[in-house]
Amino acid sequence: ALSDRPEDLLFWLQTLGIQVNVRAIMDTLAQVYDVPVTALWTVLRDVLDNLITTIEFDDEARGMIRQQLFEAPNWPQKLLLTPMIERAGGPGSMPFGKGEVVNPFHRLRRAT
């Protein structure tokens, strides 16, 4: 199984889904179309909030997702380079570590 805990799935959404993929798309859209990146983060926040409301999560899961996405001061960050260097090219899957970054939705609050 990919994950047994909702928190683990949320980690992958936050790190690979949003921080890597969606952030790159938003940065490109902001640059190409001269749109403030804060406007794009606002749209993402609104869409995620609406999905959290409409998807049939139980109350505990819904509360955890909202807390981790919007209220937590920091988000997890997936660290790749240091673990790869430490492993020195040994066999196996790509290693990673975990760190923290400022919650991008908290940055949005400061920008508005």
N, C-alpha and C positions, 0 to 999 in steps of 0.2 A: 504494500500500500504506500502511496506517496506520502501520506501523513495520517496519523491517528487523531491528531488534535487540531481544532479549528485555528488555534494560534499559530501552528506551524504553516498551515496553508496561507494565512494572512501574511506571514513573514515573506513567503515567495511572491505574493501579490505586491507587497510594499517594495521589496528589493528589486526583483527582476521585472515585474509588471509595470510598476509606476516609476521607480527611480531610474531604471535603465531604458525601458522602451517608451513609455508615455512621455517622460521628461524630454527625451531626444526629439520626439515628434513635436511637442509643444515649443521647444527651443527653435526648431526649424520653421514652424508656422509663424512664430513671433518675428523671426528674422525676415522671412520671405514676404509676408503680408503686412509687416509693420503693425502687428497687434501686440499690445502689452502682454507680456507673459503672465502677469498677475490676473488678467482677464481669463486666460486659458485655465489657470489653476482654480479660479472661481467656478468656472463651468465644470471642471472635473469634480470639485468638492460637491457642487449641487447635484450632479449626476450620481455620484457615489452615495450621497445622503438619500436620494430618492430610491435608489436600488436597495439600500439597507432597509428602508421603510417598506418597500413593496415585496421583496423576496420573503418567503415564508420561513424566516429564522425563528427559533424560539427566543424568548425575551433575554435569556442569559447570553446567547450568542450575539444577538443584536446589540446588546449593551457593550459586550467585549469589543466588537468590531468598531463601534462608534468611539469608544474610549481609545483604542489603539490607533485608529486613523486620524481622529480629529482632536482629542483632548491630551493625549500623551505628549510631553514636551519633546521627546526624541523618538525617532524611528530606528529600527534595526538597519544596519548596512552590511551588505555582503562584501567581505574582504577577499580578494583573489590573489594579488601579487605576492604578499608576504608568505602566505601558506605555500604557494607554488615554489618560491625561492627556498623556503625551509625544507621542503620535501626534496629539492634538487633533482627534479625530473624522474623520480622513482615511479614504479608502476602503479596503476590504479586509477580511480576516477579523479576528476579535478578537485583538489582540496579547496576548502574555503574556511574563512574565519568569520566571526560576527563582530561588528562594531556598532556605533551609533552615530546618527546625524540629526540635526535639528529637524523637527517635524515641518515639512514644507507648508502645511496649512497654518502653522503658527507664524511662519515668515509672511504669509499672505496677510494675516491680521495686522502685522506691523507696517506693511506696505500700503494699506488702505487707510 
